[in-house]
Amino acid sequence: MAQAFLHNPSPLLPTRSAPRQAAWNAKPPHLAFEAFEGLAPEAESAAVPVAAQALAEQSVFDEITQGLLQQPATISPKFFYDQLGSELFESITRLPEYYPTRTEHAVMQQHAAEIAAAVGQGRTLIELGAGNCEKARALCRTLAPACFVGVDISADFLQGAVARMREEFPHMDVRAVGADMTRGVTLPADLPRTGRLVFYPGSSIGNFDPPHALMLLEQMRELVDGEGEPGADGGLLIGIDLPKEVEVLEAAYDDAAGVTAAFNLNVLTHVNRLIGSSFDPAQWRHLAFFNTLQSRIEMHLQAMSPLQVRWPGGGVRDFAAGECIHTENSYKYTLPAFTDLLARAGFSRARAWTDPRGWFAVVHAQP
Ligand SMILES: C[S@@+](CC[C@H](N)C(=O)[O-])C[C@H]1O[C@@H](n2cnc3c(N)ncnc32)[C@H](O)[C@@H]1O
């Protein structure tokens, strides 16, 4: 079933400038990607192979342990997404408190005709952080792209999502790439360089602090520029969560049913599996609050008693009772602030659609 193909570096690879690479990762990765392609084991019957660009284990180990040794400790939100984490996130999107998914969907439905006219038909649709691909499925119904490429770090979960995509759109060329987009994504070498639409919904751009968000947007701009192809005519369709009442924001990240808490705590189990650490999730609790000064929701895990976490190679971190691990930021941009960021990333044209309450925006941007 597995078939090999060559991967060419894409503009999402942060290799074009050394300063950008250094700033992006705080520290350059120790090892390069190992590229391979194959089907996720439980999905042998699915028709869409996932081109998985696994990070070298040493590099993941180094990134996580360096974060744990920081003051305060951090774990990148990308480690939320093992299979269970992806399923928990899907449950979050259906919670009454979690307005972003519903609101973004409503904006896209309400303005579907205008968005389709702005974006154009027959594109190559590339969704970053595709997850269950639900939003892309809705978009494909109006845009009828020739090709869809889903990119996600949670490769097994992506496998199921793209298989459903191919079922619904049997004539569309459907591809899947399992990759950590902060480390680089290698798109299929035969992907057209013109007419690309990068789709980055869910306000995931808010998970990066503004300098890193700018770098990511620059890389998206290079991607839609067709990697230097003249007349590439590409665009970016991106979801932005806008500032609103603190109560609404905080409830969305700390729901009554405790699903977001389970999602946050699951990162510890995933980290144990990735690096062999000794976290006991029962010793931690979920915290989420709005940091007004930084205009961002912060998620943390707080130690409920003094405790020690160990990992192979003699690594150890002591936590005092009440000490936190910072696991996620979700920046809330005003539209002018985000349009400014887009302009700095080289997108000179932008058009936005919002919901009547002004809670969420969908922005189409072009170089
Ligand atoms: C907040 S969810 C959004 C999912 C979906 N796009 C939506 O809007 O509902 C973030 C998605 O991005 C993926 N993701 C997170 N960090 C990633 C990374 N560094 N590289 C690739 N995918 C990533 C997660 O696995 C998850 O599917």
The ligand as an ORCA input file, in Angstrom:
! r2SCAN-3c Opt
* xyz 0 1
  C      -7.738     24.514     16.631
  S      -7.649     23.088     15.627
  C      -8.500     23.636     14.159
  C      -9.016     22.503     13.309
  C      -9.839     22.945     12.103
  N      -8.991     23.597     11.117
  C     -10.929     23.880     12.524
  O     -10.891     25.043     12.169
  O     -11.848     23.410     13.214
  C      -5.976     23.139     15.144
  C      -5.616     22.070     14.137
  O      -4.273     22.319     13.712
  C      -3.487     21.169     13.891
  N      -2.156     21.626     14.274
  C      -1.797     22.200     15.455
  N      -0.496     22.529     15.427
  C      -0.032     22.133     14.213
  C       1.241     22.195     13.586
  N       2.287     22.730     14.209
  N       1.366     21.697     12.339
  C       0.290     21.154     11.685
  N      -0.938     21.064     12.229
  C      -1.091     21.565     13.474
  C      -4.173     20.349     14.952
  O      -3.893     18.978     14.858
  C      -5.637     20.679     14.707
  O      -6.222     19.801     13.798
*
